[in-house]
Amino acid sequence: MSDSKPEYRREPNLGTDEFIDVLVRSTLAERRPVHDLARIEAMLKHADLIITARSGGRLVGVARAITDFSYCVYLSDLAVDVAYQRRGIGRELIRRTHEAAGSQSMLVLLAAPRAREYYPHIGMTPHDSCWIARGTD
């Protein structure tokens, strides 16, 4: 693990293998279809924004979002390698995603169970009327 400051960038062509690897290292893979390669490829292909954090070239964090670049940005994946958590990487990925989507837009996400306490800590507020229609798988 490197102690150097991560490099952040937009990576619209992020590779599937790297994406899956950081999902696994972050524990987010527990809630993503990482064994369905075609579905992961589609998730990456159709994302409007992919912002990455790299340390020494290694992918240590990713934010994948869907947005209209005006009113709303849905941050569908926020994953930071467990070994790199608690360093501000998640917060910076959120900030950069929101900035890229338009700071006037509303950023929305669904928290992973283990991350529920993280988001209020960085200044986000809960919303009590989120509704989900699950897919068939």
CORQUIVEN-V685294 format. One record per residue. N is the residue number from 0. SS is DSSP state (@ for helix, = for strand, . for the rest). PSI is psi in whole degrees, -180 to 180 (NA if undefined). D_FIRST is the distance of its C-alpha to the first C-alpha in Angstrom with 2 decimals. Layout:
BEGIN
n={N N}
ss={SS SS}
psi={PSI PSI}
d_first={D_FIRST D_FIRST}
END
This chain:
BEGIN
n={0 1 2 3 4 5 6 7 8 9 10 11 12 13 14 15 16 17 18 19 20 21 22 23 24 25 26 27 28 29 30 31 32 33 34 35 36 37 38 39 40 41 42 43 44 45 46 47 48 49 50 51 52 53 54 55 56 57 58 59 60 61 62 63 64 65 66 67 68 69 70 71 72 73 74 75 76 77 78 79 80 81 82 83 84 85 86 87 88 89 90 91 92 93 94 95 96 97 98 99 100 101 102 103 104 105 106 107 108 109 110 111 112 113 114 115 116 117 118 119 120 121 122 123 124 125 126 127 128 129 130 131 132 133 134 135 136}
ss={. . . . . . = = = = . . . . . @ @ @ @ @ @ @ @ @ @ @ . @ @ @ @ . . . . . @ @ @ @ @ @ @ @ @ . . . = = = = = = = . . = = = = = = = = = = . . . . = = = = = = = = = . @ @ @ . . . . @ @ @ @ @ @ @ @ @ @ @ @ @ . . . . = = = . . . . @ @ @ @ @ @ @ @ @ . . . . . . . . . . . . . . . .}
psi={132 145 3 155 132 152 131 142 161 132 79 -18 35 135 145 -45 -44 -41 -49 -42 -45 -30 -43 -48 -15 -12 -4 -20 -23 -22 21 152 60 -15 2 86 -42 -38 -42 -43 -42 -39 -43 -44 -39 2 143 -30 132 116 132 160 127 142 116 31 -18 134 119 -9 152 143 126 125 155 132 158 3 25 -53 -39 142 124 114 95 -28 129 110 129 128 131 -37 -14 5 162 30 5 5 -45 -46 -44 -38 -42 -47 -47 -36 -47 -43 -46 -32 -12 116 -17 -11 161 123 129 141 159 123 137 148 -43 -15 3 -37 -15 -46 -42 -33 -30 14 7 153 144 157 134 6 50 136 143 135 108 152 176 -9 NA}
d_first={0.00 3.78 6.67 9.07 11.49 11.43 14.44 16.93 19.77 22.41 21.91 25.16 24.61 21.21 21.21 22.00 19.55 16.52 18.10 18.70 15.23 13.75 16.86 16.13 12.54 14.15 17.28 19.53 20.51 22.77 25.00 24.82 26.78 23.90 26.38 28.80 27.51 30.52 29.99 26.32 27.51 30.26 28.00 26.03 29.26 31.14 28.60 29.81 26.47 22.94 20.44 16.82 13.64 11.35 8.35 9.03 11.48 9.59 11.44 9.76 13.23 16.87 20.30 23.31 26.71 30.44 32.63 36.05 34.63 37.33 37.79 35.04 31.44 30.17 26.42 26.30 22.57 19.79 16.55 13.10 10.33 10.82 7.28 7.93 11.57 13.75 12.63 15.61 14.22 16.85 19.50 18.92 19.06 22.27 23.68 23.21 24.65 27.58 28.19 28.24 30.60 32.84 32.50 35.94 34.77 34.01 30.51 30.76 28.32 28.60 26.09 24.45 25.82 22.66 22.27 25.90 25.35 22.61 24.96 27.68 25.14 24.41 28.13 28.98 32.17 33.11 35.93 38.40 39.84 37.28 38.83 37.39 39.24 37.07 37.12 39.00 36.19}
END
